[in-house]
Amino acid sequence: MKIEGSVALVTGANRGLGASYAQLLLERGAAKVYAGARDVSRITDPRLIPLRIDVTDRSSIEAAARAATDVTLVINNAGVLTGTPVLGDEAGLREELEVNYLGPLAVSRTFAPILGANGGGALVNVLSVLAWLAFPHISGYSSAKAAHWAATNSLRIALQAQGTLVTAVYAAYLDTSMAAKVDAPKTSPGVVAAMTLDAVEADKHEVLADEVTRQVRAGLSGPLSALYPQLTLA
């Protein structure tokens, strides 16, 4: 699909990667950009249409769908990182699942009929290399993103008949507040946003945003010890 002339919705558009998506959509000629956020007062660009969406609040998603019936591109970007390990606090695990899996899935389910009615369009799910790779201290995040990865594969099949492209975005560390304390190479959110919109225009199903992500993706077909060398230690 073409970005120019499209009508887009971005969740979590008030900062980081979401803000980069919203700005780049405008620059590439989107006819309208709905900027979804829990606090719409943080959407200050007058070219954007603020739209209150809390992905943990189904009524807010339904209200957003009633207000944005012309959408042709949905970008599920909103997310959270609680730092909860899989054997950690259940409340943290539930928050990870609600924000990073069930919430985006609810957005997809609610907006899928709108995309279908408007010609199919595209649905973008922002995942993570951590959907494929677990770090012990943030393994709750990995679990939630892995669930969303599986759901994304299912959505491709479910929405194929209505002509909706489903594109998943995978990246390692981004130069945003979520990874502010991480001392490692980071990718600019603007670069990831550009790669994503390029992929949508080229009808591609995946975006592998950096070398780490490409290596992990390739490593999924190998032995577990390739991704988890500690398993070979005795």
N, C-alpha and C positions, 0 to 999 in steps of 0.2 A: 504494500500500500504506500501511497505518497504521504509524506509528512505535510507538505505544503497543502493548505486547504483543509487539513484534518481538524477534528474537534477532539481535544485530548483531556483526560483527567489524570492527575498525578496525586497519589496519596503521600502524605508526609512531605509536602512540597515547601514547607517553611524553612528548611535548612538542608545542608549537606547535599547528598546526591539528588534528593527530590527537588531542591531549589535549582540545581544545575539542569535537571530535566526540563523544568518549567521554563527557564530562560532560553535554553537551546530550542525548544519547541517554538517559542516566539520568533527567535532569530531565523528559523528555517521555514517560517511562513504558515504556521498553524493558524487556522481561522479563529480559533477560540481555545483557551487553555484554562480549565478549571483547576485551581490550586487547592487541593484537599489538605486540611489540617484540623487538629483538635481545637486549636486556638486561632481563629481566622484573623485576629488582630495582628498576627505576625506576618500576614501576607500584605506587603506594602507596595508592591509594584502595581500601579493602576491598570496596566495592560492585562493583568491576571484577574480571573473571576474567583474570589474566595468562596470556598465551599466547605462547610464544617463536616468533617468525617473523622470519627473515632472508630477504628476498625474493631474495637472491643464492644461497640454499641451498635447492635443490629438496626435499631430504629434510626440512627444517624445515617447508616448506609442506605437504608430504604428512602429516607428523605432526600439524600443526595441524588439518588437515581431518579426521583420524581422531578428534581430540579435540572437534571442534565440528561434529558432524553435524546439529545443530538450527538452524543459521544460516539466516536469511531475508533478511539485509541484509549485504552486504560493501562496505566502503569502502576502496578502494585509495588510501591516502594517503601511504605511505612514499616518500621521494624523496631525491635528493642534488643538490647544485650544486657542481661541481668548479671552475668558472671556466675551463674548457678551450675555446678557440676551435676551429672546424672544421679549421683548418690546424695545430692544436697537437698536443700529445702524444697518441699513440694510446691509451696506457693510460688517460688521463683520459676519452677518448671512449668507450672500452669500458666504463668504470665508469658513465658517464652512461646508456649504452644498457642495461646490465645492471640498474641500480637503477630507472631511470625508464621503461623500456619492457619488457624481457624479464621482469623480476621481477614487475611487476604483471600482465602477461599470464599468467604461470605461476600466479599466485594466482587469476585469473579462470578459467583452464582447469581448475584443481583443484577450485574451489568451485562451478563451474557445475552439475555434476550434483547437488550438495547443494541448491542453490537450487531446481533443478527438482523434486527429490524433495519439497521442503517447500512446494510451491505456486507457485514462480516467484520471488517476492520481487524484490529489486533489487540491482543492482551499480552502485556509484558509483566513477568514475575521476576522481581529482583531477589535472587537467591544468594549464594555465597559458596566459595570453595569449601567452606566448612559443612556444606551439605554432604560432602564426600570425604571429609577428613576431620577427625575428632581430636581436640586438645582437651586434656582432663579438666582444666579449670573453667572451661566454658562449654562443656560438652552438652549442657542443656540447650544451648543455642544451636549446636550442630544437630541435635535430635530434631528440633523444630524445623530447621531448614531442610533436613533430609525428608521429613514428612511433606513439606511443601514441594520438594523436588518430585516426589512420587505423585503428588496431586497434579503437578504441572504436566507430567507425562500423560496422566489420565485426561486432563483437560484438552490436550491436543486431539485426542481421539474423540472425546465427547463433543467438541466444537467444530470438528472438521466439516461436518455436513452443512453447517451454516456459513462456512467460508471464513472462519476466524483464525488468523495466525496466532499461535501461542509461542512467545519467545521468552526463554529463560536467560537471565544475566548472572554470571558467576565471576566473582573477583576475590582476591585476597584482601590485603589491607588497603583501605581508601584513606585519603587525606581529609578526614572529617573528624568531628568531635568524638564519634564512637571509638576511633582508634587513636585518640590524641595522646594516650600514655604509652603507646606501642613504639618501641625503637626498632623499626624495620622499614624496608623500602615500601613506599605507598604510591598508589596511583591516584592521579587527580580525578575528582568526580566529573569534571568536564570532559575528560578523555573517555570515561566510561559512558557518559550520556551520549557522546558523539558515536561511539561504537554501537550503542544500542539502537539509536535512530537509523544508523546506516544498515544495521541488520534487519530492522523492520521493513525498510524500503527494499531490501534485497530478499525478503521472504525467508529469512533464516530462523532456525529454531533455537539456536544457542549463541551466546556471546561469552567467549573465554577471554577475560579482559587483561590478563597478564601472564607472564611465563610460569609463575608458581601454579596458577590455576590450570594452565595447559599441561603441566607435568603431572599434577594430581589426577586430572581427567584421564590421561594416558595410563597412569599407574593403576587404575581401577581393574584392569584386566590381568594384572600381575599378582604375585603372591602378597599376602597381607604384610609380610615383613618388609616389603618395599616401601610401604607407607608408614608402617609402625615397626621400625628396627628394634625397638625395645622388646618386642615379642621373641627375638632370637637370643636375648640375654638370659643366662641361667645362673 
